[in-house]
């Protein structure tokens, strides 16, 4: 919910020159299943027989990936449960780097804290995403809007999309919509 995937996407964009291949897997289940559901075997040109087990097909994909001498980045997104340990135990070559995106903290991975944006950063982020002219923006009104969402990067991204796709709304109207939504959410929470 804090925008972990977006941070990784930005990282890849910023450091794209550091990798020849990026392999992004959504790991909603166990690791071998995530590999097979990705169709990575087709991309790698691996033709599995129908009799092969999931584990054997998975191991064959890892072996094929390890044979690629290029610089590779694996992104394992939405990782939880046993998949975390399976990723840790993957036998990958030195030219392969790994990013694990998870809501669960794990002791054996380097943790990266995602902080909230500062006021100026939040305003710059909103302006860049909403594709508006910074000269014509009421910075005080925008600051009020971003304050309502605690300068949270994902919330700012969503608000900028709403603003961009609804040109009839101004910043003050959007701020009021956020306040009304928060008020409704709080009253619903109090009822339950």
TANOR-V737347 format. One line per field, one symbol per residue. psi: psi as a letter, one per 30 degrees, with the letter a starting at -180 (. if undefined). burial: + if it has 9 or more other ideal C-beta (glycine too) atoms within 8 Angstrom, else -. A space follows every 10 residues. Layout:
psi->???
burial->???
This chain:
psi->ffheeeeeee eeeegfffke kkjjkjifbl eeeeeeffge eeefgkjklf fkleeeeeee eeeeeffkfl kkkkjjkhkl bfeeeeeegk illfgklkkk jlfkkkfgkk kjkjllllee eeeeeeeeef hljfegkjee eeeeefefgg hkeeeeeeee eeeefiffkl eeeeeeeeee eeeeeeeeef f.
burial->--++-+++-- ++------+- +-+-+-+--+ ++++++---+ +--+-+---- ------++-+ ++-+++---- +++++++-++ --++-++--+ -+---+-+++ ++-------- ------+-+- +++-+++-++ -+----+--- ++++++-++- +++++++-++ ++++----+- +--++-+++- -+-------- --
